[in-house]
């Protein structure tokens, strides 16, 4: 096998890795969206399906992780190619954790809707969930297009999701203080709000990995301003 053929085959394998990451990302997006739909509608069949499908998310992570290890062992990639493989490993870890958070939301939704006698406070979590889902989609799209500009945008949106979580926490604490009958449901809703906030964090992580992939610079934990500077730098 000549060198040119080997390099072409390596490119094919990298493209396959990216495609499989996007397939996993699509499944995780669906899990999150369906969990929130189940929470809103009380559709227990949909809620149970989210819980069951978490096994598929886990299988994606294991298979992709093994594929990355094999690729490193066979091809011994360097420079940008190695960064691509390492980025994939990082992204699938965050995607699996987003899947875990979606499963948590489904489990809490099952608790809330499984007892008709519960007193459930009225609180709006959907806008924050929609924003977190948008962040996830943008981050995965940035990975495919190698678009670092999206990273700063996603980081700014993460601040909005964080603020929404804090507001929801304050509301739920007030509900529990004013009406002890709502304590159980309020705690479940607080876990859901926290899961949404964590999904936003994981989506931001994915966006930051894109900066690492494109520029070779680890921007985690540097803050929004430093991230914006890195993105705008030539």
C-alpha positions in Angstrom: 0.0 0.0 0.0 1.5 3.3 -1.0 1.6 6.4 1.2 -1.0 8.3 -0.8 -3.5 5.4 -0.5 -2.8 5.2 3.2 -3.4 8.9 3.8 -6.7 8.7 1.8 -7.9 5.8 3.9 -7.0 7.7 7.0 -9.1 10.6 5.8 -12.0 8.2 5.2 -11.7 6.8 8.7 -11.6 10.4 10.2 -14.7 11.3 8.2 -16.4 8.2 9.5 -15.5 9.1 13.1 -17.1 12.6 12.6 -20.2 11.1 11.1 -20.6 8.7 14.0 -20.2 11.5 16.4 -23.0 13.4 14.7 -25.2 10.3 14.8 -24.6 10.1 18.6 -25.2 13.8 18.9 -28.5 13.5 17.0 -29.6 10.7 19.4 -28.7 12.8 22.4 -30.6 15.8 21.1 -33.7 13.6 20.6 -33.3 12.2 24.1 -33.3 15.6 25.6 -36.2 16.9 23.5 -38.3 13.9 24.2 -37.6 14.1 28.0 -38.8 17.7 28.0 -41.8 16.8 25.9 -42.7 14.0 28.4 -42.4 16.4 31.3 -44.8 18.8 29.6 -47.3 16.3 28.4 -47.1 13.5 31.0 -46.7 11.0 28.2 -45.4 8.1 30.3 -44.7 5.9 27.2 -42.4 8.6 25.8 -40.8 9.1 29.2 -40.0 5.4 29.5 -38.6 5.3 26.0 -36.1 8.0 26.9 -35.0 6.0 29.9 -34.6 2.8 27.8 -32.8 4.6 25.0 -30.1 5.7 27.3 -28.5 2.3 26.7 -28.1 3.3 23.0 -26.3 6.5 24.0 -23.9 4.5 26.2 -23.3 2.0 23.4 -22.4 4.8 21.0 -19.8 6.2 23.5 -18.2 2.8 24.0 -18.0 2.0 20.3 -16.6 5.4 19.4 -14.1 5.3 22.2 -12.8 1.9 20.9 -12.7 3.2 17.4 -10.6 6.2 18.5 -8.1 3.9 20.3 -7.8 1.6 17.3 -7.3 4.6 15.0 -4.5 6.0 17.2 -2.8 2.5 17.4 -3.0 1.9 13.7 -2.3 5.3 12.2 -0.3 7.0 14.9 -1.7 10.4 13.9 0.2 13.6 14.6 -0.6 17.3 14.9 -4.0 18.3 13.6 -5.1 14.7 13.0 -4.3 13.7 16.6 -6.2 16.8 17.8 -9.2 15.6 15.8 -9.2 12.1 17.5 -8.7 13.6 21.0 -11.5 16.1 20.3 -13.8 13.2 19.3 -12.9 11.4 22.6 -13.8 14.5 24.6 -17.0 15.3 22.7 -18.4 11.8 23.1 -17.8 11.9 26.8 -19.9 15.1 27.1 -22.5 13.7 24.8 -22.9 10.6 27.1 -23.2 12.9 30.1 -25.9 14.9 28.3 -27.7 11.6 27.7 -27.4 10.9 31.4 -29.0 14.3 32.2 -31.8 13.6 29.7 -32.5 10.3 31.5 -32.6 12.1 34.9 -35.2 14.5 33.5 -37.3 11.6 32.3 -37.0 9.9 35.6 -38.1 13.0 37.5 -40.9 13.5 35.0 -42.1 9.9 35.7 -42.1 10.7 39.4 -44.1 13.9 38.9 -46.7 12.4 36.6 -46.9 9.1 38.3 -48.8 10.4 41.3 -51.9 12.4 40.4 -52.3 13.5 44.1 -49.1 15.5 44.0 -49.1 19.2 44.3 -47.0 20.4 41.5 -45.9 24.1 41.4 -46.2 25.9 38.1 -42.8 26.9 36.8 -41.5 27.5 33.3 -38.4 25.5 32.5 -39.0 25.1 28.7 -37.2 28.3 27.6 -34.0 27.3 29.3 -34.3 23.8 27.9 -34.8 25.1 24.4 -31.8 27.4 24.7 -29.6 24.5 26.0 -30.8 22.4 23.1 -29.9 25.2 20.7 -26.5 25.4 22.3 -26.0 21.6 21.7 -27.0 21.8 18.1 -24.8 24.9 17.5 -21.8 23.2 19.1 -22.1 20.0 17.0 -22.5 22.1 13.9 -19.4 24.1 14.8 -17.5 20.8 15.1 -18.5 19.7 11.6 -17.7 23.1 10.1 -14.7 23.9 12.3 -16.3 27.2 13.1 -14.7 28.7 16.2 -16.9 31.8 16.1 -19.8 29.8 17.3 -17.9 28.9 20.5 -18.1 32.4 22.0 -21.8 32.6 21.0 -22.5 29.3 22.8 -20.5 30.5 25.9 -22.7 33.7 26.1 -25.8 31.6 25.9 -24.6 29.4 28.7 -24.7 32.4 31.0 -28.4 32.8 30.1 -29.0 29.1 31.0 -27.1 29.6 34.3 -29.2 32.6 35.1 -32.4 30.7 34.4 -31.4 27.9 36.7 -30.7 30.4 39.6 -34.1 32.0 39.0 -35.9 28.6 38.9 -34.1 27.7 42.2 -35.3 30.8 43.9 -38.9 30.3 42.7 -39.0 26.7 43.8 -37.6 27.5 47.2 -40.4 30.1 47.6 -43.0 27.5 46.6 -41.6 25.1 49.2 -41.6 27.7 51.9 -45.1 28.9 51.2 -46.7 25.4 50.7 -45.0 22.4 52.2 -47.3 20.1 50.0 -45.1 21.1 47.0 -41.8 20.1 48.5 -41.5 16.7 46.8 -42.5 18.0 43.3 -40.4 21.1 43.8 -37.3 19.0 44.5 -37.9 17.0 41.4 -38.3 20.2 39.4 -35.1 21.5 40.9 -33.3 18.4 39.8 -34.7 18.9 36.3 -33.6 22.6 36.3 -30.1 21.5 37.4 -30.0 18.9 34.6 -30.9 21.5 32.0 -28.1 23.8 33.4 -25.6 20.9 33.2 -26.6 20.2 29.6 -25.8 23.8 28.8 -22.4 23.3 30.5 -21.6 20.2 28.4 -22.7 21.9 25.2 -20.3 24.8 26.0 -17.6 22.2 26.6 -18.1 20.8 23.1 -17.9 24.3 21.6 -14.7 24.9 23.5 -13.2 21.7 22.1 -13.7 23.1 18.6 -11.3 26.0 19.5 -8.8 23.4 20.7 -9.3 21.4 17.5 -8.8 24.4 15.2 -6.3 26.5 17.1 -4.6 24.0 19.3 -5.5 26.1 22.3 -7.3 24.8 25.4 -9.7 27.5 26.4 -11.5 25.6 29.1 -11.8 27.5 32.5 -10.5 30.7 30.9 -13.7 32.6 31.1 -15.9 34.2 28.4 -13.7 37.3 27.8 -10.5 35.2 27.2 -12.5 32.8 25.0 -13.7 35.7 22.8 -10.1 37.1 22.5 -8.8 33.7 21.4 -11.6 33.2 18.9 -11.0 36.7 17.4 -7.2 36.3 17.3 -5.7 35.6 13.8 
